[in-house]
Amino acid sequence: MKIVIDLAAQTLCLLDEQQQVIKQYQASTAAAGIGEQQGSMQTPRGLHVVRAKIGAGLPIGAVLRGRRPTGEVHTPELAEQYPERDWILSRILWLSGCQPGFNRLGQVDSMRRYIYIHGTPDDQPMGIPASHGCVRMRNADVVELFELVKPDCQVLMLDGEPEPRQQYVANVPQNALAGLQQHLHPMTIAMPISPVPALSADAWALWSAEGRLLALATLTGSMGLMLWRAEAEGAVPDWKQLLAAIIEGARSWQWFELRILTVPAFVANAQSLDFEIVRCLPEGILLRYWLGQPQT
């Protein structure tokens, strides 16, 4: 398994051996931002591993100090008694960097900086940077994650500025969307594929409520709606053929990058065609396919 932490989106995803996302959680990283320097109180980037798992069998909300349980369980009354504490609760996944000179050894060593994934009080915010450098999770979530991963599990910290939400959402005219919906199964939802900005074509991937890819479609200024779908009503088309058609279409439109905001169940399928995970978002998993360099 592999953990992917998106420092911009403040999410943590757990991937299985086939690189399919099986769990997704909200997280909270450093209020001071992103960085690897000792004493910065920032969250490091790059590839890490879980070097130690601490807290197995402790009750949820158990307090740890210096990686040892104190015998306390966090309560509002205890928090009021010790307002200065940076609470580390329930479980610890202690991270070690894998990139010498970047997040390992010297003044940039994540393990020596005591960078953990750990539980935090329930009144602390998730989804926004608020920690002292570690990756905070809800107590129930970190207990679940703790049981799923093994020591030496890879942990990838992805950086990057939050991208504008409109970059993920195709601007589809209402009449075109109505035409598209005529072809959809009643339980189908649509998630957009985002093209390079300023191009006229918008591409959509169409999913069932169970996460099955049903069809791909493109909206172009000159040709209107182009839809790839199964011949039989309600049947599931060949997703490889459909994705290949979209990739070839993107090449013909001289796109250099194709992005899909997709449901977790489809991640492994797309990765088999060399799509890579860019970001784990609350609304889905953002994937990217490189077609070539932008033309100048």
C-alpha positions as CSV (number, residue, x, y, z in Angstrom):
1,M,0.0,0.0,0.0
2,K,1.0,3.6,-0.4
3,I,-0.1,6.9,1.3
4,V,-0.5,10.1,-0.8
5,I,-0.8,13.3,1.1
6,D,-1.8,16.4,-0.9
7,L,-0.5,19.4,0.9
8,A,-2.5,21.8,-1.2
9,A,-5.8,20.0,-1.0
10,Q,-5.3,18.9,2.7
11,T,-6.2,15.3,1.9
12,L,-4.7,11.9,2.6
13,C,-5.3,9.0,0.2
14,L,-4.5,5.3,0.8
15,L,-3.7,3.4,-2.4
16,D,-3.6,-0.4,-2.7
17,E,-1.0,-2.5,-4.6
18,Q,-2.7,-1.7,-7.9
19,Q,-2.4,2.0,-7.1
20,Q,-6.2,2.2,-6.7
21,V,-7.5,4.7,-4.1
22,I,-9.3,2.7,-1.4
23,K,-9.5,5.3,1.4
24,Q,-9.6,9.1,1.4
25,Y,-9.4,11.3,4.5
26,Q,-9.3,15.0,5.3
27,A,-6.0,16.1,6.9
28,S,-4.4,19.2,8.4
29,T,-0.7,20.0,7.8
30,A,1.5,22.8,9.0
31,A,0.1,26.3,9.6
32,A,3.6,27.6,8.7
33,G,3.4,26.1,5.3
34,I,5.6,23.7,3.4
35,G,9.3,23.1,4.0
36,E,12.0,20.7,5.2
37,Q,14.3,22.8,7.4
38,Q,14.9,21.8,11.0
39,G,13.0,24.2,13.3
40,S,10.7,25.6,10.6
41,M,7.6,23.9,12.0
42,Q,6.6,23.2,8.3
43,T,5.5,20.0,6.7
44,P,8.1,18.4,4.4
45,R,7.6,17.3,0.8
46,G,8.7,14.3,-1.1
47,L,8.9,10.6,-0.6
48,H,8.8,9.1,3.0
49,V,8.2,5.8,4.6
50,V,6.5,4.8,7.8
51,R,9.5,4.1,10.0
52,A,7.5,3.2,13.2
53,K,3.9,2.6,14.2
54,I,3.2,3.6,17.8
55,G,0.0,3.3,19.9
56,A,-1.4,-0.1,18.9
57,G,-4.2,-1.1,21.2
58,L,-4.5,2.3,22.9
59,P,-8.1,3.7,23.4
60,I,-9.2,6.3,20.9
61,G,-8.2,9.7,22.1
62,A,-5.2,8.3,24.2
63,V,-2.6,11.0,24.9
64,L,1.0,10.4,23.7
65,R,4.0,12.5,24.8
66,G,7.5,11.7,23.6
67,R,5.9,8.8,21.7
68,R,4.8,7.2,24.9
69,P,1.2,7.0,26.3
70,T,0.7,9.2,29.4
71,G,-2.3,7.1,30.6
72,E,-4.6,10.0,29.8
73,V,-7.5,10.2,27.4
74,H,-8.2,13.6,25.9
75,T,-11.2,15.4,27.1
76,P,-12.3,19.1,27.0
77,E,-11.5,19.3,30.7
78,L,-8.0,18.0,30.1
79,A,-7.4,20.4,27.3
80,E,-8.5,23.3,29.5
81,Q,-6.0,22.1,32.2
82,Y,-3.1,22.0,29.7
83,P,-3.8,24.7,27.1
84,E,-0.2,24.9,25.9
85,R,0.1,21.2,24.7
86,D,0.3,20.2,21.1
87,W,-2.0,17.2,21.4
88,I,-0.8,13.9,19.8
89,L,-3.6,11.4,20.2
90,S,-4.6,7.8,19.5
91,R,-1.9,6.7,17.1
92,I,1.4,7.8,15.6
93,L,2.9,6.9,12.2
94,W,6.5,8.2,12.4
95,L,7.8,9.3,9.0
96,S,11.3,9.0,7.7
97,G,12.4,10.8,4.5
98,C,13.8,8.9,1.6
99,Q,15.6,11.7,-0.3
100,P,19.1,12.5,1.1
101,G,19.7,16.2,1.2
102,F,16.0,17.0,0.7
103,N,14.0,15.3,3.5
104,R,16.7,13.0,4.9
105,L,19.9,13.6,6.9
106,G,21.4,16.9,8.1
107,Q,19.1,19.8,8.8
108,V,16.3,18.4,6.6
109,D,15.7,15.0,8.2
110,S,12.0,14.4,8.7
111,M,12.5,11.7,11.3
112,R,14.8,13.8,13.4
113,R,12.2,16.6,13.1
114,Y,9.6,14.1,14.5
115,I,7.2,14.4,11.6
116,Y,4.2,12.2,12.3
117,I,0.8,11.3,11.0
118,H,-1.3,11.4,14.2
119,G,-4.7,12.0,15.8
120,T,-5.8,15.4,17.1
121,P,-8.7,16.7,19.3
122,D,-12.1,16.6,17.6
123,D,-12.5,20.4,17.9
124,Q,-9.4,21.0,15.7
125,P,-10.1,21.9,12.1
126,M,-9.5,19.5,9.2
127,G,-9.0,20.5,5.6
128,I,-6.9,23.6,6.4
129,P,-3.2,23.9,7.5
130,A,-3.2,24.2,11.3
131,S,-0.5,21.8,12.7
132,H,3.0,22.4,14.0
133,G,4.5,20.4,11.1
134,C,2.9,17.0,11.4
135,V,0.0,15.6,9.5
136,R,-3.1,15.7,11.7
137,M,-6.1,13.4,11.2
138,R,-9.4,12.7,13.0
139,N,-8.9,10.1,15.7
140,A,-11.2,7.5,14.2
141,D,-9.5,8.0,10.8
142,V,-5.9,7.6,12.1
143,V,-6.9,4.5,14.0
144,E,-8.4,3.0,10.8
145,L,-5.3,4.0,8.7
146,F,-3.0,2.6,11.4
147,E,-4.6,-0.8,11.1
148,L,-4.4,-0.8,7.3
149,V,-0.7,0.1,6.8
150,K,2.5,-1.7,7.6
151,P,5.9,-0.3,8.7
152,D,7.9,0.9,5.6
153,C,4.7,1.9,3.8
154,Q,5.6,4.6,1.3
155,V,4.2,8.1,2.0
156,L,4.3,10.7,-0.8
157,M,3.8,14.3,0.2
158,L,2.6,16.3,-2.9
159,D,3.1,20.0,-2.9
160,G,1.7,22.7,-5.1
161,E,-0.6,25.7,-4.9
162,P,-4.4,25.1,-4.9
163,E,-5.6,25.3,-8.4
164,P,-8.7,27.4,-9.3
165,R,-11.8,25.2,-9.0
166,Q,-13.1,26.4,-12.3
167,Q,-10.1,24.6,-13.9
168,Y,-11.8,21.3,-12.9
169,V,-15.3,22.2,-14.1
170,A,-16.1,22.4,-17.8
171,N,-18.3,25.4,-18.8
172,V,-21.0,23.4,-20.5
173,P,-23.9,25.3,-22.2
174,Q,-27.2,24.2,-20.9
175,N,-28.5,23.1,-24.2
176,A,-25.5,20.9,-24.8
177,L,-25.8,19.4,-21.3
178,A,-29.5,18.7,-21.9
179,G,-28.6,16.8,-25.1
180,L,-26.0,14.8,-23.3
181,Q,-28.3,13.8,-20.5
182,Q,-30.7,12.3,-23.1
183,H,-28.2,9.5,-23.5
184,L,-27.5,8.8,-19.8
185,H,-28.7,6.1,-17.5
186,P,-31.0,7.6,-14.8
187,M,-28.3,6.9,-12.1
188,T,-25.5,8.5,-14.0
189,I,-23.4,11.5,-12.8
190,A,-21.0,13.5,-15.0
191,M,-17.5,14.6,-14.0
192,P,-15.4,16.8,-16.3
193,I,-12.1,16.3,-18.0
194,S,-10.3,19.7,-17.9
195,P,-8.6,20.7,-21.1
196,V,-5.8,23.2,-21.4
197,P,-7.2,26.7,-20.6
198,A,-8.4,28.8,-23.6
199,L,-9.2,25.9,-25.9
200,S,-12.8,25.6,-27.1
201,A,-13.3,21.9,-26.5
202,D,-14.6,20.5,-23.2
203,A,-14.4,16.8,-22.5
204,W,-16.6,14.8,-20.1
205,A,-16.3,11.4,-18.5
206,L,-19.7,9.9,-17.6
207,W,-20.0,7.6,-14.5
208,S,-22.6,5.5,-12.9
209,A,-23.5,6.0,-9.3
210,E,-21.5,2.8,-8.6
211,G,-18.4,4.4,-10.1
212,R,-18.5,2.6,-13.5
213,L,-17.4,4.5,-16.6
214,L,-20.3,4.7,-19.0
215,A,-19.2,7.0,-21.8
216,L,-16.9,9.8,-22.8
217,A,-18.0,12.9,-24.7
218,T,-16.5,16.1,-26.1
219,L,-18.2,19.4,-26.7
220,T,-16.5,21.4,-29.5
221,G,-17.3,24.8,-30.9
222,S,-17.5,23.5,-34.5
223,M,-19.0,20.0,-34.1
224,G,-21.2,20.4,-31.1
225,L,-21.6,17.2,-29.0
226,M,-19.6,14.1,-29.7
227,L,-20.5,11.1,-27.6
228,W,-18.8,7.8,-27.3
229,R,-21.1,5.3,-25.5
230,A,-22.1,1.6,-25.5
231,E,-24.5,0.5,-28.3
232,A,-26.8,-1.3,-25.9
233,E,-28.9,0.8,-23.6
234,G,-27.4,0.7,-20.1
235,A,-24.4,-1.4,-21.1
236,V,-20.9,-0.5,-19.9
237,P,-18.6,0.4,-22.8
238,D,-14.9,-0.6,-23.2
239,W,-13.3,2.1,-21.1
240,K,-9.9,1.6,-22.7
241,Q,-11.3,2.2,-26.1
242,L,-13.1,5.3,-24.8
243,L,-10.1,6.8,-23.1
244,A,-8.0,6.1,-26.2
245,A,-10.5,8.0,-28.3
246,I,-10.3,11.0,-25.9
247,I,-6.5,10.9,-25.9
248,E,-6.4,10.8,-29.7
249,G,-8.9,13.6,-29.8
250,A,-6.8,15.7,-27.4
251,R,-3.8,15.1,-29.7
252,S,-5.7,16.3,-32.7
253,W,-6.7,19.4,-30.8
254,Q,-3.0,20.0,-30.0
255,W,-3.6,19.7,-26.2
256,F,-0.5,18.9,-24.3
257,E,-2.1,17.9,-21.0
258,L,-5.3,16.0,-20.3
259,R,-6.8,16.0,-16.8
260,I,-9.6,13.8,-15.4
261,L,-11.4,14.4,-12.2
262,T,-12.6,10.9,-11.4
263,V,-14.1,8.6,-8.8
264,P,-11.6,6.4,-6.8
265,A,-12.8,3.2,-8.4
266,F,-11.5,4.3,-11.8
267,V,-8.0,5.3,-10.7
268,A,-6.3,1.9,-11.4
269,N,-7.9,1.7,-14.9
270,A,-6.6,5.2,-15.8
271,Q,-3.1,4.5,-14.4
272,S,-2.8,1.5,-16.6
273,L,-2.9,3.9,-19.5
274,D,-0.1,6.1,-17.9
275,F,-2.4,8.6,-16.2
276,E,-0.8,9.9,-13.0
277,I,-2.4,11.1,-9.7
278,V,-2.0,14.9,-9.4
279,R,-4.2,15.5,-6.4
280,C,-6.8,14.0,-4.1
281,L,-9.7,16.4,-3.7
282,P,-12.9,16.1,-1.7
283,E,-14.9,15.9,-4.9
284,G,-12.7,13.2,-6.6
285,I,-9.2,12.1,-7.7
286,L,-7.5,14.4,-10.2
287,L,-5.5,12.5,-12.8
288,R,-3.2,13.8,-15.5
289,Y,-2.0,12.5,-18.9
290,W,0.9,14.2,-20.7
291,L,0.5,14.4,-24.5
292,G,3.5,16.5,-25.3
293,Q,5.0,20.0,-24.8
294,P,2.9,23.1,-25.4
295,Q,3.4,24.8,-28.7
296,T,4.8,28.3,-28.7
